Amino acid sequence: MGELLEFAILGLLMRAPMHGYELRKQLAGVLGGLRSISYGSLYPALKRMLAAGLVDTVDADPKALLPADAPPLTGRRGKVVYALTAEGEQRFHTLVSQTGPEAYDDEGRFGVHLAFFGSTAADVRLRILEGRRRTVEQQRDGLRAALARTRARVDRYTLELQRHGLDGVDREVRWLSELIDRERNDSNRADPAAPPGPDSSTSTT
């Protein structure tokens, strides 16, 4: 999770400098609400990024207080404010521009890319979305094949679990198709002379 956490931290600090407590709180949203980041993971990552010159600490208002919901053990480290360096900005732009399988095969990595689509070029967004849809369609085909093979050999509860998983994948394919259509429509409005892209409605669910 090292590079994924680094990517998320860089993206958040692109928006504004933050202290450790605020970073940890916002990381939960970027990495998914069920993936809580502990201080034991966050501060070693920040330490490595400081050593690599990707982030630096900046002076904070000495009278500034942490939010009321900050845990009592956050302490002095929680008041340190972190900001991106020029090297950190360059590293973020490198990560956010990736369009290979590393950007969409892993659900967590895709989620972080999606969180920072506002800082991503339109053509990169479209390639990542299309790659994610191909990945999920392959997962769907595998689930359908497994369901067909095991339908007569499993009890009804296992069968319902498999159907539930397939329903979730079907929903993701539809959602991704909607995002892709929206990206293409936005691109065509920005460039009326551009030829229309292939019809994404050919993806079956």
MDTraj code that builds the backbone (N, CA, C; nanometers):
import mdtraj as md
import numpy as np

residues = "MET GLY GLU LEU LEU GLU PHE ALA ILE LEU GLY LEU LEU MET ARG ALA PRO MET HIS GLY TYR GLU LEU ARG LYS GLN LEU ALA GLY VAL LEU GLY GLY LEU ARG SER ILE SER TYR GLY SER LEU TYR PRO ALA LEU LYS ARG MET LEU ALA ALA GLY LEU VAL ASP THR VAL ASP ALA ASP PRO LYS ALA LEU LEU PRO ALA ASP ALA PRO PRO LEU THR GLY ARG ARG GLY LYS VAL VAL TYR ALA LEU THR ALA GLU GLY GLU GLN ARG PHE HIS THR LEU VAL SER GLN THR GLY PRO GLU ALA TYR ASP ASP GLU GLY ARG PHE GLY VAL HIS LEU ALA PHE PHE GLY SER THR ALA ALA ASP VAL ARG LEU ARG ILE LEU GLU GLY ARG ARG ARG THR VAL GLU GLN GLN ARG ASP GLY LEU ARG ALA ALA LEU ALA ARG THR ARG ALA ARG VAL ASP ARG TYR THR LEU GLU LEU GLN ARG HIS GLY LEU ASP GLY VAL ASP ARG GLU VAL ARG TRP LEU SER GLU LEU ILE ASP ARG GLU ARG ASN ASP SER ASN ARG ALA ASP PRO ALA ALA PRO PRO GLY PRO ASP SER SER THR SER THR THR".split()
xyz = np.array([
    [0.0827, -0.1212, 0.0000],
    [0.0000, 0.0000, 0.0000],
    [0.0862, 0.1263, 0.0000],
    [0.2188, 0.1095, -0.0016],
    [0.3077, 0.2241, 0.0117],
    [0.2871, 0.3317, -0.0930],
    [0.2919, 0.2924, -0.2221],
    [0.2781, 0.3922, -0.3283],
    [0.1364, 0.4468, -0.3348],
    [0.0378, 0.3602, -0.3048],
    [-0.1015, 0.4055, -0.3046],
    [-0.1229, 0.5137, -0.1996],
    [-0.0692, 0.4933, -0.0807],
    [-0.0818, 0.5929, 0.0260],
    [-0.0076, 0.7209, -0.0116],
    [0.1100, 0.7058, -0.0699],
    [0.1868, 0.8229, -0.1151],
    [0.1071, 0.9027, -0.2181],
    [0.0479, 0.8332, -0.3137],
    [-0.0328, 0.8972, -0.4180],
    [-0.1471, 0.9764, -0.3555],
    [-0.2164, 0.9146, -0.2603],
    [-0.3299, 0.9813, -0.1963],
    [-0.2845, 1.1039, -0.1172],
    [-0.1745, 1.0922, -0.0451],
    [-0.1228, 1.2058, 0.0332],
    [-0.0833, 1.3207, -0.0601],
    [-0.0125, 1.2880, -0.1669],
    [0.0288, 1.3921, -0.2615],
    [-0.0930, 1.4633, -0.3203],
    [-0.1953, 1.3854, -0.3562],
    [-0.3147, 1.4462, -0.4145],
    [-0.3851, 1.5400, -0.3184],
    [-0.3930, 1.5001, -0.1923],
    [-0.4578, 1.5866, -0.0926],
    [-0.3762, 1.7130, -0.0682],
    [-0.2449, 1.6994, -0.0641],
    [-0.1601, 1.8166, -0.0396],
    [-0.1528, 1.9077, -0.1617],
    [-0.1893, 1.8552, -0.2800],
    [-0.1999, 1.9432, -0.3964],
    [-0.3102, 2.0455, -0.3751],
    [-0.4114, 2.0089, -0.2974],
    [-0.5244, 2.0989, -0.2731],
    [-0.4882, 2.2060, -0.1721],
    [-0.4155, 2.1667, -0.0677],
    [-0.3784, 2.2630, 0.0367],
    [-0.2853, 2.1940, 0.1359],
    [-0.1973, 2.2707, 0.2031],
    [-0.1179, 2.2125, 0.3123],
    [-0.2114, 2.1652, 0.4240],
    [-0.1713, 2.0602, 0.4919],
    [-0.2547, 2.0036, 0.5988],
    [-0.1677, 1.9507, 0.7122],
    [-0.2263, 1.9500, 0.8318],
    [-0.1569, 1.8833, 0.9419],
    [-0.1949, 1.7358, 0.9407],
    [-0.1218, 1.6572, 1.0177],
    [-0.1366, 1.5126, 1.0123],
    [-0.2762, 1.4640, 1.0425],
    [-0.3418, 1.5245, 1.1396],
    [-0.4763, 1.4796, 1.1756],
    [-0.5727, 1.5009, 1.0597],
    [-0.5644, 1.6188, 0.9969],
    [-0.6548, 1.6472, 0.8853],
    [-0.6272, 1.5535, 0.7681],
    [-0.4993, 1.5244, 0.7420],
    [-0.4633, 1.4315, 0.6359],
    [-0.5265, 1.2949, 0.6605],
    [-0.5111, 1.2457, 0.7820],
    [-0.5648, 1.1129, 0.8149],
    [-0.7162, 1.1098, 0.7939],
    [-0.7827, 1.2159, 0.8335],
    [-0.9283, 1.2213, 0.8210],
    [-0.9708, 1.2200, 0.6747],
    [-0.9017, 1.2980, 0.5913],
    [-0.9398, 1.3055, 0.4498],
    [-0.8973, 1.1820, 0.3717],
    [-0.7931, 1.1148, 0.4173],
    [-0.7500, 0.9930, 0.3502],
    [-0.8579, 0.8853, 0.3542],
    [-0.9371, 0.8848, 0.4602],
    [-1.0443, 0.7860, 0.4708],
    [-1.1419, 0.7999, 0.3548],
    [-1.1679, 0.9244, 0.3120],
    [-1.2574, 0.9461, 0.1998],
    [-1.1945, 0.9088, 0.0673],
    [-1.0656, 0.9395, 0.0507],
    [-0.9972, 0.9109, -0.0755],
    [-0.9738, 0.7614, -0.0935],
    [-0.9385, 0.6931, 0.0141],
    [-0.9066, 0.5502, 0.0067],
    [-1.0282, 0.4618, 0.0287],
    [-1.1409, 0.5210, 0.0583],
    [-1.2620, 0.4423, 0.0843],
    [-1.2931, 0.4424, 0.2322],
    [-1.4200, 0.4619, 0.2643],
    [-1.4603, 0.4764, 0.4041],
    [-1.4260, 0.3587, 0.4915],
    [-1.4088, 0.2394, 0.4316],
    [-1.3810, 0.1215, 0.5119],
    [-1.2314, 0.1003, 0.5323],
    [-1.1489, 0.1833, 0.4702],
    [-1.0047, 0.1655, 0.4799],
    [-0.9468, 0.2773, 0.5650],
    [-0.9500, 0.2585, 0.6939],
    [-0.9014, 0.3600, 0.7859],
    [-0.7489, 0.3554, 0.7926],
    [-0.6871, 0.4730, 0.7916],
    [-0.5425, 0.4824, 0.7993],
    [-0.5033, 0.5185, 0.9416],
    [-0.4187, 0.4378, 1.0009],
    [-0.3742, 0.4645, 1.1371],
    [-0.2579, 0.5627, 1.1348],
    [-0.2349, 0.6275, 1.2479],
    [-0.1179, 0.7151, 1.2584],
    [0.0094, 0.6336, 1.2409],
    [0.0050, 0.5051, 1.2782],
    [0.1204, 0.4182, 1.2619],
    [0.1561, 0.3930, 1.1172],
    [0.0606, 0.4138, 1.0250],
    [0.0883, 0.4039, 0.8817],
    [0.1171, 0.5409, 0.8216],
    [0.0435, 0.6427, 0.8682],
    [0.0549, 0.7758, 0.8091],
    [0.1901, 0.8404, 0.8364],
    [0.2318, 0.8443, 0.9623],
    [0.3528, 0.9193, 0.9933],
    [0.4801, 0.8565, 0.9372],
    [0.4938, 0.7236, 0.9354],
    [0.6101, 0.6677, 0.8641],
    [0.6097, 0.7026, 0.7157],
    [0.4908, 0.7061, 0.6539],
    [0.4832, 0.7440, 0.5123],
    [0.5263, 0.8891, 0.4934],
    [0.4806, 0.9777, 0.5808],
    [0.5213, 1.1184, 0.5728],
    [0.6707, 1.1341, 0.5957],
    [0.7236, 1.0544, 0.6866],
    [0.8679, 1.0600, 0.7133],
    [0.9477, 1.0205, 0.5894],
    [0.9037, 0.9149, 0.5204],
    [0.9715, 0.8731, 0.3973],
    [0.9589, 0.9806, 0.2899],
    [0.8434, 1.0440, 0.2821],
    [0.8235, 1.1474, 0.1805],
    [0.9053, 1.2727, 0.2117],
    [0.9215, 1.3014, 0.3403],
    [1.0097, 1.4126, 0.3795],
    [1.1526, 1.3831, 0.3379],
    [1.1983, 1.2605, 0.3644],
    [1.3357, 1.2230, 0.3303],
    [1.3577, 1.2257, 0.1794],
    [1.2529, 1.1920, 0.1030],
    [1.2639, 1.1909, -0.0429],
    [1.2470, 1.3294, -0.1037],
    [1.2145, 1.4305, -0.0213],
    [1.1977, 1.5660, -0.0708],
    [1.0646, 1.5919, -0.1391],
    [0.9670, 1.5025, -0.1175],
    [0.8361, 1.5203, -0.1810],
    [0.7473, 1.6149, -0.1023],
    [0.7654, 1.6212, 0.0276],
    [0.6895, 1.7119, 0.1131],
    [0.7861, 1.7838, 0.2062],
    [0.7372, 1.8906, 0.2652],
    [0.8148, 1.9657, 0.3628],
    [0.7189, 2.0125, 0.4710],
    [0.7721, 2.0513, 0.5830],
    [0.6884, 2.1069, 0.6887],
    [0.6927, 2.2587, 0.6797],
    [0.5811, 2.3210, 0.7107],
    [0.5718, 2.4664, 0.7059],
    [0.5257, 2.5171, 0.8408],
    [0.5547, 2.6417, 0.8666],
    [0.5163, 2.7009, 0.9943],
    [0.3648, 2.7152, 1.0019],
    [0.3110, 2.6748, 1.1134],
    [0.1678, 2.6894, 1.1371],
    [0.1444, 2.7948, 1.2432],
    [0.0242, 2.8434, 1.2486],
    [-0.0125, 2.9388, 1.3521],
    [0.0033, 2.8713, 1.4887],
    [0.0934, 2.9203, 1.5727],
    [0.1154, 2.8542, 1.7016],
    [-0.0083, 2.8530, 1.7907],
    [-0.1048, 2.9420, 1.7629],
    [-0.2268, 2.9466, 1.8434],
    [-0.3377, 2.8582, 1.7845],
    [-0.3091, 2.8025, 1.6667],
    [-0.4123, 2.7211, 1.6023],
    [-0.4370, 2.5946, 1.6833],
    [-0.5610, 2.5579, 1.6910],
    [-0.5999, 2.4393, 1.7667],
    [-0.6423, 2.3296, 1.6714],
    [-0.6186, 2.2059, 1.7128],
    [-0.6698, 2.0934, 1.6365],
    [-0.8218, 2.0887, 1.6501],
    [-0.8896, 2.0250, 1.5568],
    [-1.0349, 2.0119, 1.5687],
    [-1.0740, 1.9444, 1.6995],
    [-1.1950, 1.9748, 1.7433],
    [-1.2405, 1.9230, 1.8721],
    [-1.2463, 1.7714, 1.8750],
    [-1.2643, 1.7088, 1.7560],
    [-1.2762, 1.5630, 1.7546],
    [-1.1416, 1.4927, 1.7382],
    [-1.0304, 1.5682, 1.7415],
    [-0.8989, 1.5057, 1.7334],
    [-0.8728, 1.4235, 1.8589],
    [-0.8158, 1.3035, 1.8458],
    [-0.7913, 1.2214, 1.9642],
    [-0.6890, 1.2868, 2.0551],
    [-0.6989, 1.2651, 2.1859],
    [-0.6100, 1.3331, 2.2802],
    [-0.4634, 1.2975, 2.2631],
    [-0.4342, 1.1833, 2.2010],
    [-0.2950, 1.1423, 2.1870],
    [-0.2320, 1.1894, 2.0563],
    [-0.3057, 1.2694, 1.9797],
    [-0.2497, 1.3185, 1.8540],
    [-0.1225, 1.3978, 1.8800],
    [-0.1246, 1.4827, 1.9801],
    [-0.0043, 1.5501, 2.0284],
    [0.0572, 1.6472, 1.9296],
    [0.1864, 1.6740, 1.9513],
    [0.2560, 1.7745, 1.8737],
    [0.2615, 1.7397, 1.7252],
    [0.2792, 1.6101, 1.6938],
    [0.2918, 1.5719, 1.5532],
    [0.1666, 1.6088, 1.4746],
    [0.0515, 1.6034, 1.5395],
    [-0.0715, 1.6377, 1.4709],
    [-0.0803, 1.7841, 1.4336],
    [0.0029, 1.8680, 1.4961],
    [0.0002, 2.0113, 1.4675],
    [0.1011, 2.0514, 1.3597],
    [0.1862, 1.9567, 1.3181],
    [0.2824, 1.9854, 1.2122],
    [0.2081, 1.9935, 1.0796],
    [0.2326, 2.0989, 1.0041],
    [0.1654, 2.1191, 0.8764],
    [0.2590, 2.0747, 0.7640],
    [0.2043, 1.9928, 0.6740],
    [0.2821, 1.9394, 0.5621],
    [0.2367, 2.0055, 0.4325],
    [0.3340, 2.0327, 0.3461],
    [0.3048, 2.0943, 0.2162],
    [0.3896, 2.0266, 0.1093],
    [0.3421, 2.0310, -0.0144],
    [0.4166, 1.9713, -0.1246],
    [0.5369, 2.0569, -0.1626],
    [0.6434, 1.9918, -0.2035],
    [0.7564, 2.0590, -0.2665],
    [0.7363, 2.0534, -0.4178],
    [0.8265, 2.1165, -0.4911],
    [0.8196, 2.1083, -0.6377],
    [0.8361, 1.9634, -0.6830],
    [0.9238, 1.8893, -0.6144],
    [0.9433, 1.7478, -0.6480],
    [0.8159, 1.6683, -0.6201],
    [0.7455, 1.7034, -0.5117],
    [0.6204, 1.6354, -0.4799],
    [0.5140, 1.6606, -0.5847],
    [0.5057, 1.7842, -0.6335],
    [0.4077, 1.8157, -0.7388],
    [0.4389, 1.7362, -0.8656],
    [0.5683, 1.7285, -0.8988],
    [0.6073, 1.6528, -1.0181],
    [0.5732, 1.5049, -1.0025],
    [0.5983, 1.4505, -0.8832],
    [0.5663, 1.3107, -0.8575],
    [0.4152, 1.2865, -0.8686],
    [0.3345, 1.3782, -0.8160],
    [0.1901, 1.3635, -0.8263],
    [0.1453, 1.3636, -0.9714],
    [0.1975, 1.4559, -1.0515],
    [0.1578, 1.4636, -1.1921],
    [0.1994, 1.3369, -1.2675],
    [0.3119, 1.2771, -1.2285],
    [0.3532, 1.1508, -1.2904],
    [0.2544, 1.0398, -1.2568],
    [0.2169, 1.0301, -1.1287],
    [0.1254, 0.9248, -1.0855],
    [-0.0139, 0.9430, -1.1444],
    [-0.0621, 1.0661, -1.1459],
    [-0.1993, 1.0909, -1.1905],
    [-0.2133, 1.0750, -1.3415],
    [-0.1002, 1.0732, -1.4134],
    [-0.1041, 1.0598, -1.5592],
    [-0.0900, 0.9158, -1.6056],
    [-0.0699, 0.8222, -1.5144],
    [-0.0550, 0.6824, -1.5528],
    [-0.1859, 0.6274, -1.6081],
    [-0.1767, 0.5534, -1.7188],
    [-0.2971, 0.4973, -1.7813],
    [-0.2855, 0.3469, -1.8025],
    [-0.1773, 0.2862, -1.7553],
    [-0.1603, 0.1424, -1.7730],
    [-0.2453, 0.0634, -1.6752],
    [-0.2328, -0.0696, -1.6792],
    [-0.3143, -0.1555, -1.5905],
    [-0.3008, -0.1210, -1.4429],
    [-0.1864, -0.0649, -1.4025],
    [-0.1706, -0.0289, -1.2618],
    [-0.2705, 0.0777, -1.2189],
    [-0.3286, 0.1490, -1.3151],
    [-0.4227, 0.2564, -1.2825],
    [-0.5652, 0.2072, -1.2648],
    [-0.5956, 0.0855, -1.3129],
    [-0.7362, 0.0441, -1.3076],
    [-0.7593, -0.1019, -1.2705],
    [-0.6576, -0.1875, -1.2745],
    [-0.6796, -0.3275, -1.2395],
    [-0.7118, -0.3442, -1.0918],
    [-0.6457, -0.2654, -1.0077],
    [-0.6699, -0.2716, -0.8638],
    [-0.7787, -0.1715, -0.8267],
    [-0.8804, -0.2188, -0.7548],
    [-0.9927, -0.1315, -0.7208],
    [-0.9496, -0.0118, -0.6366],
    [-0.8576, -0.0353, -0.5415],
    [-0.8118, 0.0743, -0.4568],
    [-0.7368, 0.1801, -0.5349],
    [-0.6484, 0.1357, -0.6249],
    [-0.5721, 0.2300, -0.7067],
    [-0.6655, 0.3079, -0.7999],
    [-0.7619, 0.2378, -0.8586],
    [-0.8577, 0.3064, -0.9447],
    [-0.9356, 0.4106, -0.8650],
    [-0.9743, 0.3772, -0.7419],
    [-1.0491, 0.4709, -0.6591],
    [-0.9715, 0.5981, -0.6312],
    [-0.8410, 0.5862, -0.6073],
    [-0.7596, 0.7052, -0.5827],
    [-0.7494, 0.7882, -0.7099],
    [-0.7289, 0.7221, -0.8239],
    [-0.7278, 0.7966, -0.9505],
    [-0.8587, 0.8722, -0.9688],
    [-0.9696, 0.8048, -0.9413],
    [-1.1004, 0.8676, -0.9588],
    [-1.1154, 0.9887, -0.8663],
    [-1.0638, 0.9793, -0.7442],
    [-1.0735, 1.0897, -0.6487],
    [-1.0031, 1.2145, -0.6994],
    [-0.9011, 1.1954, -0.7841],
    [-0.8241, 1.3100, -0.8329],
    [-0.8453, 1.3333, -0.9824],
    [-0.9595, 1.2891, -1.0343],
    [-0.9903, 1.3136, -1.1753],
    [-0.9976, 1.4628, -1.2060],
    [-1.0278, 1.5453, -1.1059],
    [-1.0308, 1.6896, -1.1288],
    [-0.8952, 1.7464, -1.1656],
    [-0.7874, 1.6730, -1.1346],
    [-0.6513, 1.7162, -1.1680],
    [-0.5927, 1.6315, -1.2807],
    [-0.6787, 1.5591, -1.3523],
    [-0.6345, 1.4650, -1.4547],
    [-0.6808, 1.5112, -1.5918],
    [-0.5951, 1.4960, -1.6918],
    [-0.6306, 1.5333, -1.8288],
    [-0.7475, 1.4484, -1.8783],
    [-0.8305, 1.5060, -1.9643],
    [-0.9520, 1.4390, -2.0106],
    [-0.9220, 1.3072, -2.0811],
    [-0.8184, 1.3040, -2.1664],
    [-0.7874, 1.1800, -2.2379],
    [-0.7390, 1.0721, -2.1433],
    [-0.6685, 1.1119, -2.0373],
    [-0.6224, 1.0153, -1.9370],
    [-0.7414, 0.9597, -1.8598],
    [-0.8347, 1.0466, -1.8206],
    [-0.9557, 1.0001, -1.7507],
    [-1.0280, 0.8938, -1.8322],
    [-1.0437, 0.9201, -1.9620],
    [-1.1182, 0.8281, -2.0474],
    [-1.0463, 0.6943, -2.0599],
    [-0.9134, 0.6952, -2.0757],
    [-0.8400, 0.5694, -2.0878],
    [-0.8481, 0.4879, -1.9598],
    [-0.8423, 0.5554, -1.8450],
    [-0.8525, 0.4835, -1.7180],
    [-0.9915, 0.4223, -1.7017],
    [-1.0956, 0.4988, -1.7335],
    [-1.2323, 0.4472, -1.7218],
    [-1.2555, 0.3290, -1.8157],
    [-1.2062, 0.3401, -1.9383],
    [-1.2239, 0.2300, -2.0334],
    [-1.1468, 0.1065, -1.9884],
    [-1.0258, 0.1282, -1.9346],
    [-0.9486, 0.0155, -1.8837],
    [-1.0166, -0.0510, -1.7659],
    [-1.0742, 0.0298, -1.6760],
    [-1.1449, -0.0270, -1.5615],
    [-1.2663, -0.1056, -1.6078],
    [-1.3376, -0.0538, -1.7069],
    [-1.4548, -0.1264, -1.7546],
    [-1.4151, -0.2605, -1.8157],
    [-1.3065, -0.2639, -1.8927],
    [-1.2602, -0.3916, -1.9491],
    [-1.2274, -0.4902, -1.8378],
    [-1.1605, -0.4408, -1.7326],
    [-1.1241, -0.5272, -1.6207],
    [-1.2478, -0.5850, -1.5535],
    [-1.3468, -0.4996, -1.5288],
    [-1.4675, -0.5450, -1.4589],
    [-1.5507, -0.6365, -1.5487],
    [-1.5528, -0.6089, -1.6790],
    [-1.6247, -0.6978, -1.7705],
    [-1.5632, -0.8374, -1.7712],
    [-1.4300, -0.8445, -1.7628],
    [-1.3639, -0.9749, -1.7548],
    [-1.4011, -1.0464, -1.6251],
    [-1.4083, -0.9698, -1.5155],
    [-1.4513, -1.0285, -1.3889],
    [-1.5945, -1.0805, -1.4005],
    [-1.6801, -1.0023, -1.4656],
    [-1.8190, -1.0429, -1.4824],
    [-1.8293, -1.1715, -1.5641],
    [-1.7509, -1.1818, -1.6719],
    [-1.7549, -1.3020, -1.7545],
    [-1.7100, -1.4237, -1.6740],
    [-1.6081, -1.4049, -1.5898],
    [-1.5613, -1.5144, -1.5064],
    [-1.6655, -1.5584, -1.4051],
    [-1.7345, -1.4595, -1.3451],
    [-1.8395, -1.4926, -1.2487],
    [-1.9556, -1.5653, -1.3153],
    [-1.9924, -1.5205, -1.4352],
    [-2.1020, -1.5870, -1.5070],
    [-2.0655, -1.7317, -1.5389],
    [-1.9413, -1.7524, -1.5840],
    [-1.8976, -1.8879, -1.6167],
    [-1.8961, -1.9761, -1.4921],
    [-1.8483, -1.9202, -1.3798],
    [-1.8449, -1.9976, -1.2557],
    [-1.9859, -2.0313, -1.2088],
    [-2.0771, -1.9365, -1.2240],
    [-2.2147, -1.9595, -1.1823],
    [-2.2788, -2.0707, -1.2659],
    [-2.2505, -2.0693, -1.3960],
    [-2.3061, -2.1722, -1.4837],
    [-2.2496, -2.3096, -1.4494],
    [-2.1207, -2.3149, -1.4119],
    [-2.0587, -2.4441, -1.3814],
    [-2.1074, -2.5023, -1.2497],
    [-2.1306, -2.4163, -1.1519],
    [-2.1579, -2.4656, -1.0167],
    [-2.3054, -2.4629, -0.9790],
    [-2.3902, -2.4120, -1.0659],
    [-2.5313, -2.3922, -1.0320],
    [-2.5950, -2.5196, -0.9746],
    [-2.5645, -2.6344, -1.0336],
    [-2.6302, -2.7592, -0.9907],
    [-2.5591, -2.8258, -0.8738],
    [-2.4446, -2.7713, -0.8313],
    [-2.3650, -2.8412, -0.7302],
    [-2.3582, -2.7673, -0.5970],
    [-2.4153, -2.6492, -0.5885],
    [-2.4058, -2.5723, -0.4636],
    [-2.5449, -2.5526, -0.4057],
    [-2.5500, -2.5252, -0.2749],
    [-2.6799, -2.5013, -0.2126],
    [-2.7302, -2.3619, -0.2489],
    [-2.8543, -2.3360, -0.2151],
    [-2.9170, -2.2115, -0.2609],
    [-2.8552, -2.0875, -0.1981],
    [-2.7938, -2.1016, -0.0799],
    [-2.7322, -1.9848, -0.0157],
    [-2.6029, -1.9452, -0.0879],
    [-2.5240, -2.0458, -0.1235],
    [-2.4028, -2.0179, -0.2006],
    [-2.4394, -1.9599, -0.3366],
    [-2.5459, -2.0128, -0.3951],
    [-2.5911, -1.9620, -0.5244],
    [-2.6340, -1.8161, -0.5143],
    [-2.7052, -1.7819, -0.4076],
    [-2.7471, -1.6428, -0.3887],
    [-2.6264, -1.5519, -0.3673],
    [-2.5251, -1.6010, -0.2976],
    [-2.4037, -1.5220, -0.2764],
    [-2.3349, -1.4941, -0.4097],
    [-2.3283, -1.5958, -0.4954],
    [-2.2669, -1.5772, -0.6264],
    [-2.3472, -1.4790, -0.7119],
    [-2.4795, -1.4904, -0.7051],
    [-2.5640, -1.3965, -0.7797],
    [-2.5478, -1.2541, -0.7293],
    [-2.5342, -1.2413, -0.5977],
    [-2.5142, -1.1088, -0.5384],
    [-2.3846, -1.0468, -0.5902],
    [-2.2779, -1.1270, -0.5966],
    [-2.1514, -1.0760, -0.6496],
    [-2.1633, -1.0360, -0.7946],
    [-2.2356, -1.1151, -0.8733],
    [-2.2540, -1.0830, -1.0148],
    [-2.3367, -0.9567, -1.0317],
    [-2.4391, -0.9388, -0.9489],
    [-2.5198, -0.8162, -0.9551],
    [-2.4331, -0.6932, -0.9290],
    [-2.3421, -0.7026, -0.8316],
    [-2.2551, -0.5896, -0.8002],
    [-2.1636, -0.5542, -0.9161],
    [-2.1096, -0.6565, -0.9825],
    [-2.0228, -0.6322, -1.0975],
    [-2.1023, -0.5732, -1.2130],
    [-2.2249, -0.6234, -1.2344],
    [-2.3108, -0.5660, -1.3395],
    [-2.3360, -0.4173, -1.3143],
    [-2.3617, -0.3830, -1.1890],
    [-2.3868, -0.2418, -1.1556],
    [-2.2634, -0.1568, -1.1837],
    [-2.1449, -0.2112, -1.1527],
    [-2.0236, -0.1327, -1.1769],
    [-2.0013, -0.1112, -1.3258],
    [-2.0284, -0.2129, -1.4079],
    [-2.0139, -0.1959, -1.5524],
    [-2.1077, -0.0860, -1.6027],
    [-2.2324, -0.0862, -1.5559],
    [-2.3269, 0.0185, -1.5980],
    [-2.2809, 0.1562, -1.5534],
    [-2.2329, 0.1645, -1.4296],
    [-2.1846, 0.2926, -1.3769],
    [-2.0665, 0.3438, -1.4573],
    [-1.9719, 0.2558, -1.4874],
    [-1.8547, 0.2958, -1.5658],
    [-1.8960, 0.3391, -1.7059],
    [-1.9925, 0.2688, -1.7647],
    [-2.0396, 0.3079, -1.8981],
    [-2.1012, 0.4472, -1.8964],
    [-2.1745, 0.4790, -1.7894],
    [-2.2323, 0.6131, -1.7770],
    [-2.1227, 0.7190, -1.7662],
    [-2.0182, 0.6911, -1.6868],
    [-1.9078, 0.7864, -1.6735],
    [-1.8349, 0.8049, -1.8067],
    [-1.8154, 0.6953, -1.8788],
    [-1.7469, 0.7031, -2.0082],
    [-1.8295, 0.7851, -2.1073],
    [-1.9594, 0.7604, -2.1119],
    [-2.0466, 0.8382, -2.2008],
    [-2.0404, 0.9870, -2.1677],
    [-2.0381, 1.0174, -2.0380],
    [-2.0330, 1.1570, -1.9954],
    [-1.9007, 1.2214, -2.0380],
    [-1.7910, 1.1468, -2.0214],
    [-1.6605, 1.2002, -2.0630],
    [-1.6583, 1.2272, -2.2123],
    [-1.7124, 1.1339, -2.2902],
    [-1.7129, 1.1520, -2.4355],
    [-1.8012, 1.2691, -2.4763],
    [-1.9152, 1.2837, -2.4119],
    [-2.0037, 1.3951, -2.4432],
    [-1.9386, 1.5284, -2.4093],
    [-1.8719, 1.5329, -2.2931],
    [-1.8023, 1.6555, -2.2545],
    [-1.6919, 1.6884, -2.3541],
    [-1.6206, 1.5849, -2.3993],
    [-1.5126, 1.6061, -2.4955],
    [-1.5668, 1.6561, -2.6283],
    [-1.6790, 1.6003, -2.6727],
    [-1.7381, 1.6440, -2.7997],
    [-1.7910, 1.7867, -2.7923],
    [-1.8425, 1.8255, -2.6750],
    [-1.8878, 1.9646, -2.6588],
    [-1.7701, 2.0601, -2.6609],
    [-1.6577, 2.0164, -2.6051],
    [-1.5389, 2.1021, -2.6046],
    [-1.4778, 2.1134, -2.7429],
    [-1.4937, 2.0075, -2.8242],
    [-1.4388, 2.0068, -2.9600],
    [-1.5466, 1.9548, -3.0546],
    [-1.6358, 2.0433, -3.1033],
    [-1.7484, 2.0000, -3.1872],
    [-1.7054, 1.9285, -3.3144],
    [-1.5802, 1.9533, -3.3611],
    [-1.5346, 1.8907, -3.4849],
    [-1.4853, 1.7493, -3.4632],
    [-1.4730, 1.7072, -3.3377],
    [-1.4201, 1.5737, -3.3101],
    [-1.5220, 1.4683, -3.3498],
    [-1.4755, 1.3581, -3.4122],
    [-1.5699, 1.2508, -3.4495],
    [-1.6231, 1.1824, -3.3251],
    [-1.7471, 1.1340, -3.3294],
    [-1.8025, 1.0663, -3.2117],
    [-1.7265, 0.9384, -3.1821],
    [-1.7141, 0.9062, -3.0538],
    [-1.6476, 0.7831, -3.0140],
    [-1.7388, 0.6652, -3.0364],
    [-1.6829, 0.5435, -3.0250],
    [-1.7660, 0.4249, -3.0411],
    [-1.8761, 0.4216, -2.9369],
    [-1.9875, 0.3660, -2.9738],
    [-2.1030, 0.3622, -2.8856],
    [-2.0786, 0.2665, -2.7708],
    [-2.0713, 0.3213, -2.6501],
    [-2.0435, 0.2386, -2.5324],
    [-2.1615, 0.1515, -2.4959],
    [-2.2768, 0.1757, -2.5584],
    [-2.3942, 0.0957, -2.5232],
    [-2.3810, -0.0478, -2.5693],
    [-2.2730, -0.0800, -2.6467],
    [-2.2546, -0.2171, -2.6893],
    [-2.2120, -0.3062, -2.5738],
    [-2.1732, -0.2457, -2.4580],
    [-2.1402, -0.3252, -2.3409],
    [-2.2675, -0.3814, -2.2837],
    [-2.2788, -0.5111, -2.2785],
    [-2.4003, -0.5739, -2.2269],
    [-2.3877, -0.5982, -2.0795],
    [-2.5018, -0.6036, -2.0139],
    [-2.5020, -0.6314, -1.8698],
    [-2.5877, -0.7518, -1.8433],
])
top = md.Topology()
chain = top.add_chain()
for i, resn in enumerate(residues, 1):
    res = top.add_residue(resn, chain, resSeq=i)
    for name in ("N", "CA", "C"):
        top.add_atom(name, md.element.get_by_symbol(name[0]), res)
traj = md.Trajectory(xyz[None], top)
